[in-house]
Structure formats: structure tokens, C-alpha cells
Amino acid sequence: MNCKQFNIIPLEEVLLSLGHLPTKQNEKEAWYLNPFAKEYQASFKLDKRQNLWFLHSEGIGGNNTDFMQKYLNASVSEVLSWAEKQNFSSFHQQDKLLTFPKTIQKPEYQIAGIHDLQNQNLKNYLQERGFSPFVYLFIKEVHFTIGDKNLYAIGFENQSGGFELRNSFYKGSLLKKDISIIKMNNEHSYYQGKRQKTAVFEGFMDALSFIEMKKHAIGDIIVMNSIALIGKVKEQLKNYSIIALYLDNDHAGLQCKNEILQSFPHAVDCSELYSNHKDLNEYLIHKIKTEKNLKAEHPSESLQESREKIEKQEEENKQSFKRRR
């Protein structure tokens, strides 16, 4: 097999052979979670018509050979040697039209049921992520099938009726990908007649973390659900006079933050709150564990005293972080 032959094989088939399934797809493109690193929103785009890929979180892309070189950290010859051993169906059918073999058609996603959260495993998962039952108001329990597998997960609905899905072993989405908007306590008398304010998050776990920490917050919460939807988020932000950004402390989050700040200079970057953590949910988990440890070490202290100690330590950490930068 040479590079030309390998690059003709549908990358969708290559990804499937490696155990990667799309979180969303249509006849033109498919979106995957980053195959090279852990992430929570799909940023790996496959252009089915051109059989090319692009990883938005890193700004890189290419053909099949480029993908496998990065995936295996291997030379071109090593990639081709690997490919020859895979017995790709479409390689043996290249004298025919380049259609995806029926035996490896894209997975069929079907929703079996949507209802309020009841499953104890999902409740336990949320508790592990730092959430109380208060956040149950903003999520659903979704039962669905992928191929012949019956699964269930926490579902977070978007503006188009699609769902972001999470459980302890699965991250994905169903139906159309879109942003989500939560209106927090907007019926409050203070809010009436005032221009809207919003907080922006990349994923719904961070949005739920914000809700968990600020149960009485007033305003809208915008969840991107994918950094690929930043254009739609920016269009939505035109409706707000007060914008708070709670984006991830990684390369992709920094890019999103800078792009939003360029268009909305009045937006406020709130990532300093969790500057020593990847995202707001990681900070929430750390905060809860620290409170528990302090309580165990000093059982006579009140919760307020423990929190004051944590806040003091966090402030010291922030100052140290600033000096390092």
C-alpha cells in the first residue's frame, strides 16, 4: 500500500477501526472528540467529501497519512506498514465506487426515552463531579441506543432540541449540535426592565458548576457545547451588556476567550477564580474536597471559617500564579 491508496480509504473507517465514533455527523461531515487528547467538546472535524480532517482545538489537519503519523507518532513507512495489516474493507474495493461498506455504516443513534433524573448511577456520577440535587432541574436522563448498545446518560438540552450526553464512561451528543441558554432567576424583580447579563461556558459541566456555586445568580447562562459554535455564541452575545467569561484554562479556551474579547472588549474574563485548575468544574471538585479535609482536621470550625481559610489559600495561589506568568 502506498500513500495515495491509504489516503483514499475513508478516514471514517480508519477512525472506527481505532474505536472512535462521531458525536455528530451528516452526509458532508462528522465531528469527533479529539483522538489525540482528552476533551469534552468535539473539535475534530472530518470532511467526508474531501476525506480530510481538521482539529480546531490545535489548528492542524491533513489527510489519512498525516492523521496516523500523529496518532502513532510514526514515520510514513511505519504508518503504511500499519495500514497494510488492518485489512480495510474499502482498500480491497477501490476498483468500485468509494462508498462506505455496509458492515461499517455510521452508527444508528436512537433516543429511547427522556425523563427527569432517576438513575442512581447518574446521581452518583454528578455527586462525584461536585453537584447537589439542585442541578437536577437543568438536566434530563436520556436513554438511547448506538447500534445494538443500550445506554443511558445525563442529558443537557440545546436550543435545537439536541442533547449533550455524559456519564462516567461516555461523552457524546445526540441530534443537532447547538448552543444552550439557561435563564437564571430572570423573574426576579431586580432583573425586570434591565439589559441582560450573561455568563459564558464551553461545556455544561462548567455551567452546572457555576449554578451549584451561585444558586441565586440572576441572568442568562450560555453554553457553547462546542468551540466550533463560537460564531453563533458571538452573535448571541450582541444581546447582552454584561458578559462574564468562564472558559477553560487550555489552548482552546484561551483562543475562544481572545476571540470573544476582541469582539466584546467589555466582557470580563473570570478564569482567575480557577487559575490553578483546568476548568470551573475541576475547581469546584477541589473546593469541596478541601472543605471536607479542613472539616475533618478541625471539626470544631464552622463551615464559614473553613471557607474563609480556603479563600485565603486560593488568593495566595492566584498571586503566586500571577508572579509565575
N, C-alpha and C positions, 0 to 999 in steps of 0.2 A: 504494500500500500504506500502511495506517495501522498504529499501534502494536498494536491488537487483532489484526489479521491477522498481523503479524510474530510476535507472541508466541505464536500458535497453532502456528506451524511448529515441529516437534520440534527442540529445541536440539541433539540428537544429529546431525541433518542439517546444522545450521549449523556445528557443530564439525568434522564430516567435510569440509565444503567448505573449511575453513581448514587442513586437514591434520592435525587432532588425532584420534587414535584412543584408545579407552579401554584402560586397563591391566587392568581387571576390570569385569565387568558381569553383571547378571541381568535378569529381566523388570521389576524395580522400579527399579533404579538403575544408574548407571555411574560409575566413578572414572577420572579423568584426571590426568596431570601438569599442574601449574599452567600454563595457557595464557598467563599474563601475565609469567612469570618462570621462570628455570631452577630446577628442583628434582629430587630423586632419588626421592622417595616421593610417590605420588599423593595430593593433598589437595583436588582439585576434584571435588565430588560433584554428579552430575546426578540429580535425582528425575524419572524418566521419566513417572510418573503425573501429577504436577503441572506438569511441564515447567519446573522451577525449578532453579537452581544455587546451590551454596554452596561458597565457598573457605575451607576450615578453617584454612589457614596464615595467612590475613589476617582471618578473621571477617567476610567480606562475602558477599553473594549477591543474587539477584534473578531477573528474567525475561530473555528474549532481548534486549530493548532495553537493559536495564542492562548485560548482558554486552558487547554490541557497543559501547556508549558507552565502556566502559573499555578494550576491546580496541583500538578505533580512536582513542581519545582524541578523540571527536567528539560533536557535538550530536545530539539526537533526529532532527532533519530530515536531517542528514548520514547517520545510521545507516539511516533509511528509504530514502534515495536509494541507498545502497549495496545494501540488501536487494533493491530492485526490479531491480537489474542482475544478480542471482545466479541467477535462473530456478530457484528452489527447487521441486522436484517437488511437495511437499506443499502449496505455496501454490496451485498450479493444480488441486489435488484437494480443496480444503476443503469442497466440497459433498458429499464422501464421508466415510466414517469416517476418523478421523485415525490411519491406520496407516502405518508406515514403508515406503516404496516398496521393492519387491523389488530394484531396481537398486542400492540403497544399504543393504542389510541390514547388520546389525552384522558385523564381520569374523569369519570362522571361524578359531579357533585350534586347531591340532592339533600334538601332540608327535610328532615322527618318530623320535626316539631320545635316550637319556640314557646317558652313559658317562663314564668318567674323562677328565680333561682331556688332549687330544692335539693340538688345533689350534694351530699355531704363531702364528697371528694373535692368538688369545686369550691365549696365553702372553706375547706381546709387549705386549699391552694391559695385562696385570697387571704386567709389569715397569715400564711407564710410570707405573703408579699406585703404584710403590714396593714391589712384592711379590716375594718369592723363591719358589722351588718349594715351600717349606714349607707355604704356604697351599693348595696343590692338594688337600690332604687334606680340606678343608672345603667344596669346591665340585664341581660337575659341569659337563660340556659338554653342552648341550642343543640339539638340532636340532628346529626347529619351523617351521610354516607359518602365515602370516597371509594369508588369501585365497589368491592364487596366488603369493605370495612365499615362497621357501625361505630361512630364516635360521638362524643358529647364534649361541649366546651362552654366557657363563658363567652357570651356574645355581646359585642358593643356595636350598636347600630349606627350607620352613617346616613347622610342626607338623601341617598338614593335607595335606601332600603336594604343595602348590603350589610354584612357583618364582619367585624374583626373578631377573630376567634383565639382564645387562649385556654390552655390547661397545662398541667405540669409537664407534659411531653409534646405538646403540639402548638404551633404558632402558624396561623394562616388567615385566610379571609374567604368569604363566600359572596357570590353575586358581584354586583358592580362596586368597584373601589371608588370611594369619595371621602370628603372631609365630614367631620361630625361637629355639631354645635349643641352645647348644653346651656340652657338658660338657668342660672342660679339665683333663686330668690328674687326674681325680677318683679314680682308682685309687691315687693316692699315699697312702702310709701316714699322712702327716700329716693328710690330709683325712678319713680314716675316723673315724666317730663324732662329728664336729664339725658344728655347724649350718652350713648352706650360706652361701656368699657369692656375689655376682653383680656383673657389670658390665653396664650398660645402654647400648645404642646405638640410634640412629634407623635407620641403614642398614647393610647388610652390608659395604660397603667400609670403613667405620669399624671395624667389628668385626674384619675381617681385618687392619686396620692395628694394632689392639691385639695381635692374635695374633702379627703379624710382629715387633712390638717386645718382646713378653713371651711368648716361646715356651714358657716353663716355668711360666706362671701356673696357679694352681690355683683351681678354682671354676667357676661357670656363666656363660655369656655369653648375654644376652637381646637379641635384635634385634627392634625394633618393626616394621620393614618398612613401616610407615605410621603417622603420628601419629594417624590415626583409630582405631588399635588401643590407644590409651593406657589405656583402661578394662581391657582384657584384661591388659596389662602390669602394671597396679597390682594386679590380682587375683593374678597370679603372684608379685609381689614380697612377698606375705604369707608366703611360704615361706622368706624369707631374713633373716638377722640382720645381714649386712653388705652394703650396697648402694653401688656406685660408679656415678656418672652421667657418661657421656661423650657428651653431647648437643651438637648443632650450636650455634654462636655466631650464631644469627639469631633473628628474632622467634618463629618456630615452635618452635625449640629451647628458647628461654627460657620460653615458655609451658608446654611439656612438663616442663621442669625444675622450674618453680614448682609445677605441679600435683602432681608426684611428691613434692617436698619437703613439701608441705602434708600429704600423707597419710603420709609416712615421714620425719619430721624427722631421723632418724638417718642418712639417706642422705648420701653425700658427693659434692659437686659437683667433678668433676675437670677442668673445662673450662679452668682456669687454665693447665694444661700447654700448651694450644694457643690461648691467649687472643688471639694476633695472627693467627689463621687461622680460616677458616670452620668447619672440622671436623678431626677427627683424621687423616684421610687426607691432607688438604692439608698438615697439619703434618709428616706422615711424608715426603711428597714433598720438602718444603722441607728437612727434616733431611738427607735423603740427598744432595740437590744441594749443600748447604752442606758436607757431609763431603767430597764429591768435589772441590769447589773448593779447600778447605783442603789437601787432599792434593796437588793439582796445584801450589798455591803453595808448600807446604812438604813436598816429597817425603820428607825425612828424618824427619819426625814420625811417630810411631806412630799407629795408629787411635785408641787410647785418649787420646792427647794431643789429637788433633783433636776428639774428642767432648767432652773437658773444656772446650775453648775454646767449642764450640757451646753447651754447657750454661751456661757463664758468660754468653754473649751472650743466651741465652734468658732467663736470670734477670734481666738488666738490662732486657730488653724488657718482662718482666712487671711489674717495678717501675714502669717508665715508663707502662705501660698502667694500672696502679692509680692513679697520680697523675693521669692524664688523666680517669679516672672520678670 
